[in-house]
């Protein structure tokens, strides 16, 4: 493989064609058009390994609750995870929260403006740093995600980027994108290339006839794309245990939830439904069946109603358990699966109103992240 050399005329044409197409056809996404580095940062972290439709559902809620970096830094980890619930890959939420606290403590609450400085922050890698720097601050730097890798490999007829792809190939893609990036509209150029990969140059069926850069593409639909990694599948059972407790003049429903131990490598500290000892629930006892994908695993979940007195006999011992009032459950850091099941069972009430950021600020003597450490 040779390093890419592009003549200035093709570079200028490609930039023009791509940006014209982007200006006319880009999707209207809630984070588009913002130059607020904090909002761009949140969107870029959410978009990693998560479908755009799922991010749209969460992005605005998250920004309403944490409209600025100080608001996020002051929040409790429980609150951040609750707002992240359903997006998966919860480590991202913890890293985002940690980094916001770090910026409050060490950078006066201001995100650095260059990719090189952004990369020094905890949890911000090369991709996120380049995305924030180019979109928010106009730095001339290329952004390379999976979509961009695919587009470039197809255009150049380079081997598909897969697990076995060498560092040399990745370096070549990086070099080329940095040569191509538009000097005056770097953020738009980067988003346009990613948009092309997400909407036209898709993994299975590229729409080359509609592609704005087809004239500069060496393969036009003939590129050998790396085979999709097979999903694993497994069966589990969940216990849906609900009880009614009476108060002076009313009663309320409570649902039994279990906190995943802090030692778990996946979703530590998140709240889930207790797991059944036997996932093979008799057909007559299945309350609902749910499919839930986490990373490369498809979970086929059978949910069974379990009476409070049968919980110990039917469920596996796990983390700490609590009977949670229905009105509180929605604002807890639920796993995506627990949220899905409780929603389908009509057991999730609207979240309890939370204190506003202003209230948090006035209650905080220091007014910085150190006043509200991760808990
Ligand atoms: S011409 Fe086809 S393969 Fe080439 S970049 Fe466009 S959509 Fe992808």
Boltz pocket constraint, residues with backbone or C-beta under 6 A from the ligand:
constraints:
  - pocket:
      binder: B
      contacts: [[A, 151], [A, 154], [A, 155], [A, 200], [A, 201], [A, 202], [A, 206], [A, 207], [A, 208], [A, 209], [A, 211], [A, 212], [A, 213], [A, 214], [A, 217], [A, 218], [A, 219], [A, 220], [A, 221], [A, 222], [A, 223]]
      max_distance: 6.0
